[in-house]
Amino acid sequence: MRDKRGSVAALRDAEEAFSRAEETDHPPWLSYYDAAYLAAKMAHCMRELGDLRAAERFARRSLEMSAGYDRGKLFNTALLASILADLWEIGEACEVGREALRLGSKMQSARTRLYLQDFATRLRRHQAVPAVAELGDELAAMGISFDAAPTA
């Protein structure tokens, strides 16, 4: 709803609740929900609110995740790459995006394609940059196009 003040307050409350919950046992079905998972959710929220620097900080924290969650690592890596593209940090966006592609090449899912397409869509405005054009070829080899409509 674009309510930055309310969203930031809710995120702060969530972070405090999560900190309190870390002191107790988690049920087994919630074992994947760690600080990195929460950081990814916060990154998404801050990106939607237009606070790209805060989104970047949270996206970087989201990569401090436990081993064994390859799909989540792909999503968080692609999220960071898309935020970097929005920040016009093209070199790092390409580097991180290439890592997301590497991770994504091992997976077949609609959500994988969604995250990679979102990155490509956000990178599209920079396609005149040689490094971006080169990455565009790698994206195209995976069936991801700069020309697709925005997805997220």
Buried (B, 14 or more C-beta within 10 A) or exposed (E): EEEBEEBBEEBEEBBEEBEEEEEEEEEEEEEEEBBBBBBBBBBBBBBBBEBBEBBBBBBBBBBEBEEEBEBBBBBBBBBBBBBBBBBEBBEBBBBBBBBBBEBBBEEEEEEBBBBBBBBBBBBBEBBEBEBBEEBBEBBEEBEBBBEBEEBB
